[in-house]
């Protein structure tokens, strides 16, 4: 299982997100990206499939969300948690085009996002255990 975390917020909120993810996700299971190009390359070469990948993507602005839309074909089998920049009807509508498992905005409580992420990780670990039996 891998959690790919995309975060280009270079402020207090971004630091908080990074700290929470580092506490919630073991180091061997997480990859943190601040460059869209490196994130795109990582999705292009998923190293053994996409069934065991969770993407947590923070779109800090509409351009960042449009960037993700441009590579949505790479997200087909990937579990996506998407944080959009605001909760306007247009932004949320664009976010839903990506069919995320969970969608929140930067204004929402991040603890709910972490709860969803932990539940998804637990489910993936249980599936891995079943597949090994």
N, C-alpha and C positions, 0 to 999 in steps of 0.2 A: 504494500500500500504506500502511496505517495500523496502528499498534499502539496500542490503547487500554489504558492501564495504570491499574487501580484499586487504590489503596493508602491505607488509613486508619490505618496503623500510624505513630504519632507517637512513635517511640522509636528506639533505635540500630538495631534490625533493619529498621525502615521506611526509615531513612536509607540503610542499606546497599543495600536493594532499589532505592531511587531512584537511587543512584549507579551501580549496576551496569547498570540499564536505560538511563540516560543515556549510558553508555559503549557499550552494545551496539546501541542504536537511534538512527539519525540524528535530529536535532531536527525535521526536516521530516516525519518519518514517525511521530512519537510524540505522543500526547496523554495527559496525566496527570490523573487525577481523584482527589479526596479526598472529594467529595460524591456520595452515591448518586443524588441528584436530578439533578445535572448529567450524571452517567454515563448515567442512564436517558434523559434528553432527547437526549443524543448518539446513543444507539442507536435512538431513535425516528425521528430524521432522519439517516440514514446518508450523505447526500450522494453519490449515484451508485451505490448498491448496497452489498451486504455481502460480495461475493466477495473483496474485497481488504482485509478487516479481520481482524486478530488481536486478541483480547482476552486480556490477562493480568490476572487478577482475584485479589487476595489477600483472602480472607475471614478477617478477624482473629478472628471469633467465629462462633458458630452463627447469631446474628441476621443477620449480614452474608451468610452463605450462604443463609439463607431469603429475604433481600431479592433475591438473584440468581435464586433459584427462582421468585419471583413475576413475573419478567420473562423467563422462559426462552423464551417465544414470539419474543422479539426476537433470540435467539441462533441461530435455526434454520440460517442459512447462514454463521455466523461461526465461525472457528476459535478455540477456547477453550483456554487454559492456565489451570488452576484450582489455586490453593493454598488448601487447607483448614486450619482452625485446629489440628486434631490428627488422629492416624491411628486413631481409634476406629472400630469397625465401623459405628456409626450415622452418623458424620460422613462417612466415605468413601462409604457407601451413598447418602447425600443428594447428595454431590458427583457421583457417577456418574449420577444422574438427569439431569444437564445434558449428558451425553455429551461431556465434554471430550476434546480431542486428547491432553492430558497432564494428570495429576493428581498433585500432591505435597502434603505437609503443611508447616507452618511449621517443623517439626523437621528436615526434609530438607535436603540440601545444595543450595543455590540455584544452584550452577554447572551442575547438570544441567538445571534449568529454563532457564537462559540458553542452553545448547547446543541444547535443543529449539526455543527461540524463534528462534535464529539459523538453524537448519535450515529452519524454516517460512518465514522471511523470504527465504532463498535460493531456495526452491522457488517462492514467489510472484513473485520478480523474474524467474526463468527463464520462468515462464508469461507474464508481461507482455512479455518480449522475444519469445517465440514468437508472441504475438498481434499484435505490431507488424510482423512479417514478412509 
